[in-house]
């Protein structure tokens, strides 16, 4: 079998548009999932039993069910409750829900890694609660969890391909459409794989640069 990539040239713009949509829905899910993750983490770390149990149950349910199932529930089950979402919105909601549970656990691991002695020392020095939280807990926690957060963002970006199932016009959906038109399945998947890899590589490289600068800042 002879590979020929020339047939894909007319679809270059379409592939890049699909990649842009993949990046966009991932970015939206990162922001929304991160915000929800903070709320879930707050509940998980609460001293009250009810919010702690609710947050823990949410995390376990989301982490132990497939993303595809969550996507189907958002897109096909919510309309029965009067919530009718378009494919892109449904994809963002499903990815955000999935992301929030993992991010909440990443936050928990980061904050629990901070020695209690640092907080006690900040209190002894008379630092305000806000200053203590930002400089003694938040910044060191972010530095600790940055690699895990980066991995989660990359996994979320790759998982966004699942949204093609409900006709979200992201990269995978575009690739499937091209294969049915050109019958260049291998060539299309190779090009699509390169595009996925390129974005994931840039995300990982950016994270390394940020992490290196933070480590240097810490050393100073």
C-alpha positions in Angstrom: 0.0 0.0 0.0 1.4 3.4 -1.0 0.9 6.4 1.2 0.1 9.7 -0.4 -0.5 12.8 1.6 -1.2 15.1 -1.3 -4.9 14.5 -1.1 -5.0 16.1 2.3 -3.6 19.5 1.2 -7.1 20.8 0.3 -8.3 20.0 3.8 -5.4 21.8 5.6 -7.6 24.7 6.7 -10.3 22.4 7.8 -7.9 20.4 9.9 -6.5 23.5 11.5 -10.0 24.8 12.2 -10.8 21.5 13.9 -7.6 21.7 15.9 -8.6 25.2 17.0 -12.0 24.0 18.2 -10.3 21.2 20.1 -8.0 23.7 21.8 -10.9 26.1 22.5 -13.1 23.5 24.2 -10.2 22.2 26.2 -9.3 25.7 27.4 -12.9 26.3 28.4 -13.0 23.0 30.2 -9.7 23.8 32.0 -11.0 27.1 33.3 -14.5 25.9 34.2 -13.3 22.6 35.6 -10.6 24.4 37.6 -13.1 26.7 39.2 -15.5 23.9 40.0 -12.5 21.9 41.2 -11.7 24.6 43.8 -15.2 24.4 45.1 -15.1 20.6 45.2 -11.7 20.7 47.0 -13.1 23.2 49.5 -15.9 20.8 50.3 -13.5 17.9 50.4 -11.3 19.7 52.9 -14.2 21.0 55.0 -14.5 20.1 58.6 -18.3 19.7 58.1 -19.4 16.1 57.4 -22.1 17.0 54.8 -20.0 19.0 52.3 -17.1 16.6 52.8 -19.2 13.6 52.0 -20.9 15.3 49.1 -17.5 16.4 47.6 -16.0 12.9 48.1 -19.0 11.2 46.5 -18.8 13.6 43.5 -15.1 12.9 43.0 -15.5 9.1 43.2 -18.5 9.0 40.8 -16.8 11.2 38.2 -13.4 9.5 38.4 -14.9 6.0 38.3 -17.2 6.4 35.3 -16.1 6.8 31.6 -15.9 10.3 30.1 -17.9 8.9 27.2 -20.8 8.0 29.6 -20.7 11.4 31.2 -20.8 13.0 27.7 -23.8 10.9 26.7 -25.6 11.8 30.0 -25.0 15.6 29.4 -26.0 15.5 25.8 -28.9 13.0 25.8 -30.2 12.9 29.4 -30.3 16.6 30.3 -32.8 17.4 27.5 -35.3 15.2 29.4 -34.9 17.6 32.3 -35.5 20.6 30.0 -31.8 21.4 29.5 -31.1 21.2 25.8 -27.4 21.9 25.0 -25.8 22.2 21.6 -22.9 19.8 20.9 -20.1 22.2 21.7 -21.6 23.3 25.0 -22.4 19.8 26.0 -18.8 18.8 25.2 -17.4 21.6 27.3 -19.8 20.8 30.2 -18.8 17.1 30.2 -15.1 17.8 30.0 -15.4 20.4 32.7 -17.2 18.0 35.0 -14.6 15.3 34.4 -11.7 17.7 34.8 -13.1 19.2 38.1 -12.9 15.9 39.9 -9.3 15.2 39.0 -8.3 18.9 39.6 -9.9 18.8 43.1 -7.7 15.8 44.0 -4.6 17.5 42.6 -5.4 20.6 44.7 -5.8 18.4 47.8 -2.5 16.7 47.2 -0.7 20.0 46.7 -2.1 21.7 49.9 -1.6 18.6 52.0 2.1 18.5 50.9 2.7 21.9 52.6 4.1 21.3 56.1 1.9 22.6 58.9 5.0 24.1 60.5 5.1 26.7 57.7 1.6 27.9 58.5 2.4 27.9 62.2 5.5 30.0 61.5 3.5 32.5 59.5 1.1 32.8 62.3 3.9 33.4 64.8 5.3 36.1 62.6 2.0 37.9 62.6 1.2 37.5 58.9 -2.3 38.1 57.8 -4.6 35.2 56.8 -4.6 36.4 53.2 -0.8 36.7 53.0 -0.4 33.3 54.7 -2.7 31.6 52.2 -1.2 33.2 49.1 2.5 33.1 49.9 2.8 30.3 52.4 0.2 27.8 51.1 -1.0 28.7 47.6 2.3 29.5 45.8 4.2 26.4 47.1 1.2 24.2 46.4 0.9 25.4 42.8 4.6 24.8 42.4 4.2 21.2 43.7 1.2 20.4 41.6 2.2 22.1 38.4 3.5 18.9 36.7 0.3 17.1 37.6 -1.9 20.0 36.4 0.0 20.0 33.1 -0.5 16.3 32.7 -4.2 16.8 33.4 -4.5 19.6 30.8 -2.7 17.4 28.2 -5.0 14.4 29.0 -8.0 16.6 28.8 -6.9 18.0 25.4 -6.5 14.4 24.1 -9.8 13.3 25.6 -11.6 16.2 23.8 -11.6 13.8 20.8 -14.4 11.9 22.5 -16.6 14.9 21.7 -16.6 13.9 18.1 -19.2 11.3 19.0 -21.8 14.0 19.4 -20.7 15.8 16.2 -18.6 18.5 17.8 -16.6 19.8 14.8 -13.2 19.3 16.6 -10.1 17.7 15.1 -11.1 14.0 15.4 -14.5 14.7 13.9 -12.9 16.5 11.0 -10.4 13.7 10.5 -13.3 11.1 10.3 -15.0 13.3 7.7 -11.9 13.5 5.6 -11.3 9.7 5.7 -14.8 9.1 4.3 -14.2 11.5 1.5 -10.6 10.7 0.5 -10.3 7.2 1.8 -6.8 8.2 3.0 -7.4 6.8 6.5 -3.8 6.2 7.5 -2.5 9.5 6.1 -5.3 11.4 7.8 -4.7 9.8 11.2 -0.9 10.4 10.9 -1.4 14.1 10.2 -4.0 14.3 13.0 -1.7 12.5 15.4 1.1 15.0 14.6 -1.2 17.9 15.3 -2.3 16.4 18.6 1.3 15.7 19.5 2.4 19.2 18.6 -0.1 20.8 20.9 0.6 18.4 23.7 4.4 19.0 23.3 4.0 22.7 23.4 1.9 22.4 26.6 4.5 20.2 28.3 7.4 22.5 27.2 5.6 25.6 28.5 5.0 23.9 31.8 8.7 23.0 32.1 9.7 26.6 31.4 7.3 27.9 34.0 8.4 25.3 36.5 12.1 26.1 35.9 11.5 29.8 36.5 9.5 29.1 39.7 12.3 26.9 41.0 14.9 29.6 40.2 12.7 32.2 41.9 12.5 29.9 44.9 16.2 29.4 45.1 16.8 33.1 45.1 
